[in-house]
């Protein structure tokens, strides 16, 4: 079990979104390495595993029929169709970790983030825990260069991802925080500044004065 959040601070649900290739997975990996009190919410997906990915560690890999049953019974906190595949976050995956006192990192696309924010409006627990962050390179040209260096997409798929990315980046104003990605180290520094500030937020404090 992950250690709980630092004394005096209620746990956070930290939603990090970015266009494909924007660096959100690397950022989350760095945060998890540096902060043992954090844990990631593992999402479900209908896409096939990529090289090196493991079921139950990177994603829960399920088929379309199982995913549809989850949607119909309300098992997902959010779900979305992205690049011809379905993704969803089990509600129990998030709530159980928050109840244990852990900060939860949720690495999702902008559609999923919008759904979580919508759910939080009517859910006081989610609303109190939620912190939303959008991460993006400064230009589409820089994003394209990152995707090309990654080398996982055919030219037609790369063009499709860039088209989607343009629409996703336009949604940055719907997030509480914006990080313009520069380097891994600087992205982490800025994200840690956000986390520190949120832990000191009055509404999240368990501080009390005792004689």
C-alpha positions as CSV (number, residue, x, y, z in Angstrom):
1,X,0.0,0.0,0.0
2,X,1.2,3.5,-0.8
3,X,1.9,5.8,2.2
4,X,-0.9,8.4,2.8
5,X,-0.5,12.0,1.8
6,X,1.5,14.3,4.1
7,X,-0.1,15.0,7.5
8,X,-2.7,17.8,7.4
9,X,-3.7,17.5,3.8
10,X,-6.7,15.7,2.3
11,X,-5.9,13.4,-0.7
12,X,-6.1,14.8,-4.3
13,X,-7.4,13.4,-7.6
14,X,-4.9,15.0,-10.0
15,X,-6.1,14.8,-13.6
16,X,-3.4,15.4,-16.1
17,X,-4.3,15.7,-19.8
18,X,-2.3,16.5,-22.9
19,X,-2.4,15.9,-26.6
20,X,-0.9,12.6,-27.8
21,X,2.9,13.0,-27.5
22,X,2.5,15.9,-25.1
23,X,4.5,14.2,-22.3
24,X,1.8,13.4,-19.8
25,X,2.8,9.7,-19.4
26,X,6.5,10.7,-18.7
27,X,5.4,13.4,-16.3
28,X,3.2,10.9,-14.3
29,X,6.0,8.4,-14.2
30,X,8.4,11.0,-12.8
31,X,5.9,12.1,-10.2
32,X,5.2,8.5,-9.1
33,X,9.0,7.9,-8.7
34,X,9.5,11.0,-6.7
35,X,6.4,10.9,-4.5
36,X,5.6,7.5,-2.8
37,X,2.4,9.0,-1.4
38,X,1.0,9.1,-5.0
39,X,-0.6,6.3,-6.9
40,X,-2.0,6.1,-10.5
41,X,-5.5,5.3,-11.5
42,X,-5.3,2.4,-13.9
43,X,-7.7,2.8,-16.8
44,X,-9.4,0.3,-19.0
45,X,-8.9,0.2,-22.8
46,X,-10.0,-1.8,-25.7
47,X,-6.8,-1.2,-27.7
48,X,-4.1,-3.9,-27.9
49,X,-1.1,-3.6,-25.6
50,X,2.0,-1.8,-27.0
51,X,5.5,-3.3,-26.6
52,X,6.4,-3.6,-22.9
53,X,2.9,-2.9,-21.6
54,X,1.3,-5.2,-19.0
55,X,-2.3,-5.8,-18.1
56,X,-3.1,-4.5,-14.7
57,X,0.0,-2.4,-14.5
58,X,-0.3,0.0,-17.5
59,X,-3.9,-0.6,-18.4
60,X,-6.7,-3.1,-17.9
61,X,-6.9,-4.5,-21.4
62,X,-10.5,-5.6,-22.1
63,X,-12.5,-6.4,-25.2
64,X,-15.3,-4.2,-26.6
65,X,-18.1,-6.3,-25.2
66,X,-16.8,-6.1,-21.6
67,X,-16.2,-2.4,-22.0
68,X,-19.8,-1.9,-23.2
69,X,-21.2,-3.9,-20.2
70,X,-19.1,-1.6,-17.9
71,X,-20.6,1.5,-19.5
72,X,-24.2,0.2,-19.2
73,X,-23.8,-0.6,-15.5
74,X,-22.2,2.7,-14.7
75,X,-18.9,1.2,-13.7
76,X,-16.7,4.0,-15.2
77,X,-16.0,7.4,-13.7
78,X,-15.4,8.6,-17.2
79,X,-15.1,6.9,-20.6
80,X,-14.3,8.1,-24.1
81,X,-13.6,7.0,-27.7
82,X,-10.1,8.1,-28.8
83,X,-8.3,7.1,-32.0
84,X,-10.8,4.3,-32.7
85,X,-10.4,2.7,-29.2
86,X,-12.4,3.0,-25.9
87,X,-10.9,4.2,-22.6
88,X,-12.5,4.3,-19.2
89,X,-11.6,4.8,-15.6
90,X,-13.3,2.5,-13.1
91,X,-14.9,4.5,-10.3
92,X,-13.8,2.0,-7.7
93,X,-10.2,2.3,-8.8
94,X,-10.2,6.0,-7.9
95,X,-12.4,6.1,-4.8
96,X,-10.7,3.2,-3.1
97,X,-7.3,4.8,-3.4
98,X,-8.6,8.2,-2.2
99,X,-10.2,6.5,0.8
100,X,-6.8,5.0,1.7
101,X,-5.5,8.6,1.8
102,X,-3.4,8.4,-1.4
103,X,-3.1,11.2,-4.0
104,X,-4.4,9.7,-7.2
105,X,-2.9,10.5,-10.6
106,X,-5.3,10.2,-13.6
107,X,-3.7,10.3,-17.0
108,X,-6.6,10.9,-19.4
109,X,-7.5,12.8,-22.6
110,X,-9.5,16.0,-22.6
111,X,-12.8,14.2,-23.2
112,X,-12.3,12.1,-20.1
113,X,-11.2,15.1,-18.1
114,X,-14.4,17.0,-19.1
115,X,-16.5,14.1,-17.9
116,X,-14.7,13.9,-14.6
117,X,-15.2,17.6,-14.0
118,X,-18.9,17.2,-14.9
119,X,-19.3,14.3,-12.4
120,X,-17.5,16.4,-9.7
121,X,-20.1,19.1,-9.9
122,X,-22.6,16.7,-8.3
123,X,-20.2,14.8,-6.1
124,X,-18.7,16.7,-3.1
125,X,-16.0,14.1,-2.5
126,X,-14.7,14.3,-6.1
127,X,-15.1,18.1,-6.2
128,X,-13.0,18.5,-3.1
129,X,-10.3,16.2,-4.3
130,X,-10.1,17.3,-8.0
131,X,-7.1,19.2,-9.5
132,X,-6.9,19.5,-13.3
133,X,-3.8,20.2,-15.3
134,X,-3.2,20.5,-19.1
135,X,0.3,19.9,-20.4
136,X,1.3,20.8,-24.0
137,X,4.3,21.8,-26.1
138,X,4.2,25.5,-27.2
139,X,3.5,24.7,-30.9
140,X,2.1,22.0,-33.1
141,X,5.4,21.8,-34.8
142,X,7.1,20.8,-31.6
143,X,4.4,18.2,-30.9
144,X,4.8,16.7,-34.4
145,X,8.6,16.5,-33.8
146,X,8.0,14.6,-30.6
147,X,5.6,12.1,-32.3
148,X,8.1,11.5,-35.1
149,X,10.9,10.8,-32.6
150,X,8.6,8.3,-30.9
151,X,8.3,6.4,-34.1
152,X,5.2,4.4,-33.3
153,X,2.8,5.9,-35.9
154,X,2.5,5.5,-39.6
155,X,2.3,8.7,-41.6
156,X,-1.5,8.6,-42.0
157,X,-1.9,7.9,-38.2
158,X,0.5,10.7,-37.4
159,X,-1.6,13.2,-39.5
160,X,-4.8,12.0,-37.8
161,X,-3.2,12.5,-34.3
162,X,-2.1,16.0,-35.1
163,X,-5.6,16.9,-36.3
164,X,-7.0,15.6,-33.0
165,X,-4.3,17.4,-31.1
166,X,-5.2,20.7,-32.5
167,X,-8.8,20.3,-31.2
168,X,-7.5,19.1,-27.8
169,X,-5.1,22.0,-27.2
170,X,-8.0,24.4,-27.8
171,X,-9.6,23.0,-24.6
172,X,-6.8,24.2,-22.3
173,X,-8.9,27.0,-20.8
174,X,-11.2,24.4,-19.2
175,X,-8.4,23.2,-16.9
176,X,-7.3,24.8,-13.6
177,X,-3.6,24.8,-14.5
178,X,-1.6,25.0,-17.8
179,X,2.0,23.8,-18.1
180,X,3.8,24.6,-21.4
181,X,6.1,21.6,-21.7
182,X,9.8,22.4,-22.2
183,X,12.0,19.7,-20.6
184,X,11.1,16.7,-18.4
185,X,12.9,18.3,-15.4
186,X,11.1,21.6,-15.8
187,X,7.7,20.0,-16.4
188,X,8.2,18.1,-13.1
189,X,9.3,21.2,-11.2
190,X,6.2,23.1,-12.3
191,X,3.9,20.2,-11.6
192,X,5.3,19.8,-8.1
193,X,4.8,23.6,-7.5
194,X,1.1,23.0,-8.3
195,X,0.9,20.1,-6.0
196,X,2.5,22.0,-3.1
197,X,0.1,24.9,-3.6
198,X,-2.9,22.6,-3.7
199,X,-1.8,20.9,-0.5
200,X,-1.8,24.3,1.3
201,X,-5.3,25.2,0.0
202,X,-7.5,26.1,3.0
203,X,-10.3,23.8,1.8
204,X,-8.0,20.8,1.7
205,X,-6.4,21.3,5.1
206,X,-7.1,19.2,8.2
207,X,-5.3,21.7,10.4
208,X,-6.8,22.5,13.8
209,X,-5.6,24.5,16.8
210,X,-5.2,22.6,20.0
211,X,-4.1,23.7,23.4
